Amino acid sequence: MAFGHKGGKGKHRHSGGANHARRHDQSVDGGVNAGGASSGAPVAPQDGDDTPMHAESGEFFLNRYRAMDAAARLMGPKDVRQALRVNTLKTSHDLLIERLAARGAVLERIPFIKNGYHAVAKFSLGATPEYLLGHYYLQAPLSQLACEVLAPPVGATVLDMASAPGGKTTYLAMMVLGGIDHHSAAGKVVALDSDPLRLAAVRNNAERMGLPNVLCVKKDARFATDFDTKFMFVLLDAPCSGNMCSEDGWCGKRRIEDIRENARTQRELLRSAVACLAPGGRLLYSTCSLEPEEDELAIDTLLKRSADMSVVALDWLPIGDHGVTVWGGVQLDARIAGTRRFWPHKTGCEGFFMALLEKKEG
């Protein structure tokens, strides 16, 4: 099973059928607004609700979203701004701003992440000398934030279970090296992907960014326990259905059956991630999906199956909403309120979900 096939603009996951998922390594060009709206009353779907989606309407999804946030609205790729991450192994913030400004680009600091900027340019930011030399990576803000939430220290070894094309991989690798003046031979990222072409993209991006500490392994992450190794830090940025801001016409291309199929895969990956996690270790689970089946319900299942796992509340984040704890009339584990879902209409970013989990010591 290949996790993460490249498709369209940016990074996508394909899990079969009409199901595509955007990952948060950005392309240079935006998409087209998905449009559409509904004033219907929000009704949370019950289990077994196979309401079909229609290409001409996002009403099905809008009703789902308004059951979680009454102010939710449909948005599209044009509603989110391009962003980049400074590679502090090769340059400084000030120097990169100066060099790109000389080319006519405008960078605006993103306040809730350490190395991120919104970027506006009339030229391709994926074709500048600075990009080709690895001075920055085109990466969405919440993708960057996920790495900062996991926060591996200098010298740590991190397992990245779904790494291609390498945005989070290269940021984590930069973090465990510690920056220009703090190289640590011990810090490394073990980057998995079962598709050799996508894994080659990870390898190429790591080389471009000047990161010798990325170990690329062709591996189906569901079987990562074959390594017989425990990790203190695990990232599972899971294959998912994407969201309305990731692709033009997203709503008309998704079926509830596809979402449920993704959810099954995500639960398999989560079981593997927990098995690879060392006692006292931390697991960051993230998706670019807004669907509860792929987000809070996945964590609810994990907590029921794994008594040694707990949620590390993300209340300290200055952005994002608490995870939903009721869906389809079912009460979820109360600890799920400590997870975070990120609505495009509130953040100006693509939809996203993250949960930080910790395994009990001993």
N, C-alpha and C positions, 0 to 999 in steps of 0.2 A: 504493500500500500504506500503510495507516494504522498507525502505530506508537503503541500506547498508547491503548486505549479504556477509558474509565472503567466500572467494574463493581463491584457489591457494595460492601463496605466498603473504604475506602482506595483505593490506586492499583493498577490491574491492567493487564496487557498481554494482548491476545488475538491469537493468531497463527493462528486458524482451528481448526475442529473443537471438541473439548471442552477445548481448551487455554486456561487462564487463568493470568495471572501477577500476583502481588501486587507492588507497589512499596512503598517504605518511607515514604511519606507516610501518616500514620496517621489512622484515624477515631477517634472518641471511644469507641465501644463495642467490646468484645472479641467474639470468636466463641465457638464451642463446641469443646471438646476433641475432636480427631479420633479419639482412642482407638486401641485395637488394638495387638497385639504379637505377636511370634513368637519361639519359642526355636530355630527352625531354624538349622542351621549356615550361616554366611555363604559365599556362592558368588558371585564376581564374574561377571556375565553376559558371554558372549562376543559378538563381532560377529554380528549376524543373529539374536540372541535376541529374539523377538517375544512373549515370555511375556505373556499378557493380564493386565490388572489386574481385580480384582473389587471392586465397590463396598463389599462387606461386609468387606474385609480389606486391610490395608496390608502383608501379608507380602512381596509382590514388592519394594516399596521398602525395607522393613526389611532384607531380605537384601542388597540393594545397599549400603545404608549400613553394615551390619556388616562388609562386605568392606573398608571403609575405616576404620571405627572400631568395634571389637568391643563397645563400651559404648553404641553408638547405640540410641536407642529412639524410638518414635513419640510425637509431641506434637501439640498443637493451639493455636489462637489464645488460649485461656485461660491457656496456660502462659507467655505473654510479657506484659510490663508496658507500659503506655502511657508514652510519653515525649514531652518537648517540648524545643525549642531556644530559648534566649533570644535575642531580636534586640537586640544591643547598640547598634544604630543608634538605637533608640528608648527603651531603658530599661537598667537595670543588673540584675545578678543579685539583689542584695539587695532592690531596690525591687520586683521582680516577685514574689519569694518573700513579701514582706510583704503585697503587695496580694492575692495569691491565698490566702494564709493567712487573711486577713480574711474571705474567702468560704468558708473551711472546707477548702481544698485543702491537701494535704501534698506537698511537693516533696523529693525525695532526689537528691543530686548523683550523677551517673554518673562514676566516677573516670577512665575512659579517654578521655573527650571533653571539649572545652573549655567548651561552652555548654549541655550537656545535663542534663536531670533526669528521673527517673521521677516520674510525677504520679498522685496518687490523689485523686479528688473524687467527691462524690455528685451532682454536676451536670455538665452538658456543658461540657467545656473548650473546645469549638469554638463556644461562644456567649457567652463573657464579653466585657465591654467591652475588656479587655486583648487578647484574641484579635482582635477586630474592628479594633482600633487597630494591630494588627501588632506587639505587644510580644513575641509568641512564635509559633512554628510547631509544630504537632503532627507530630513526625518521629521515626522509630525511631532508636535509638542507632547502629547500624552504617551507616545512611544518612548520618548526620552524620559518622561516622568516615571514610567514603569521601572526603568533601570535604577533611577535614583531612590525609588521606594525599596527595591530589593537591597540596594546599598552594600554590595560586597566590599570589604576593606582591601587595602593594598596587600598583595600577597595571597589573596584567596583564590581557590579554584572553584569555578562556576560551571554547572551543567546547563547548557542552553538546548532545550529539547526539540525546538522547531526553529532553526536558526536562519534559514534563507530569507531574503538575500543578504542579511547581515547588519541591519541597522542597530538592533539591540546588542547583537554579538560584539560589534566593534566598540560600542559605548561601554559595555561591561569590561571588555578587554582593556580599554583605556583606563577605566576606574581601578582595576586591580594592578595595573602598572604604576598608577599614581601620578601621571603627568610627566612633563619634560624632565624634571629634576629628581624624580623618585622612581626610577625603574626598579622593578623587583623581579628577579629571575623566577621566583616561585609562583607569581600570579598568572593564572591562565584561564581560558574559557574552552571547554569541550563542547564543540558545536556539532549538533546532529541534524541530518536531513537524509531522507531515504532516496532522494532524487539526485543523481550525480551531477547533472547540469546545474541544478540550483545550488548544490554544495560548492561547485566551482565558482559561483557568484560570491558566496561567502568568502572563499579563499582569496578571490581577486580583490574584494573590498577590504579585507584585512591587510593585504599587501599594499594597496593604495593608501590606506590610513597609517601605514608604518607600524603594524602590530604583529610582532613575531610570536605572540603568545596565544594564538588561536589554533586549536587542534581540531581540524575538520574530520568528522567520522561519518561515513555513509551507514546510516542505521535508522531503522524504524523505531521511533522513540517508545512505542508500546513495549518494546523488548529491551529497553535500556538496562534492565536488571542483569542482563547477560554480562555486563562489565564487572559485576560482583564488587562494586565500589560505592561507597556512600559519600555524598556531597553535602557540605554545609550550606550551600547556596544553589538553588535550582530555579531556573526560569522556564515556565511553560506558557509561551505566548501561542495559544492553541489555534489550530485551524478552525475557522468559524464562518458564519454566513455573511460577515461584513455588515455594513450599515448604509443608510440612505445617502450619506455624504461621501461614500467611497466609490460610487459608480453611477453613471448616468442611467436613469431608469431602473434603479435597484429594486424598487417595490414590485414592479411588474415582472421581475425575473426570479422571484422567490416563492416557494411553496412551504407550507407548514411542515410537510413531510420531510423536506430537505433540512429544515432546522432541527427536527427531531433526530434525523440521521446524524447530523453534526454533533448533537448532544451526546449520542451514544459513543461516538469516537472520542469526544472530550473526556468522558468518564473513564474510558480505557486509559487514556494518556495520564489522567490524574492519578489513577491507581499506580501506574508505573512511576510517576513522579514521587509519590509518597514512599514507595518502596526504595527509591534511590536516595531519599533524604536521610541524612544522619540525625541521630537524636540531638535536639537543641538547634537543628538547622532550620532554615527558612526557605519557603517556596512561594514564589510570586506567580499567581495564575492570572492571565490577562487574555482578553479578546477584544476585537474591534466590533463586537456585536452588541446590540441593545436588546436582544431577545432573552427573557428570563430563563428559558430552557438551557441556554448556553452559558449563563452567568450564575445568578443566585441559586438556581435549582441544581446546578453542577456542584456548587459548594455545599449545599444542603445534603446531597447524596454522599459526598466525601465525609462530612462530619458524622453522619449516621454510621458509616462503615468504618471509620478510623477514630477510635476513642482517644488515641494519642495525638490527634491533631487539633489545633485551636486557631481561631482567627486573631490576628494582630490588628486591632482597630486602627483605621487610617483617619481618625478624627483630627489629626494634626494638619492634614492637607488643606490648603487654602482654596481648593477647587474641588468640585464634585459633590454628588448627593449620596446619602446613605443608601446601601443596598436595600431592595424591597424585601420585606419579610412575610408578605402575604401575596399569594398568586393563585388565581383560579379558585378562590375560596379556601385554599389550604394554607395553614400557618407553617412557616419555615422556621428553622433554628434561629432564635433571637440574636445570636452572635453575628448573623449575616448582616445586620445593620452596620457592622464595622467594616464591611467592604465598601467599594465606591463604584458608582456608575456615573458616567459623564455624558450629559445630554448636549447635543450640538447647539440647541437654542439657548443654552445657558453658558456654554464654554467658548463657542465660536470655533470649536475643534470637531473633528470627526467623533462619532460615537465610540465609547470605550468603556470597559469594565476591568477592574482589578481587585484581587483579593490577596492579601498577604497572610500566609499561614505558617505556623510554627509547630515542629514536632517536639513532644514532651521529652525531657531528659530521662535517661535510664531505661 
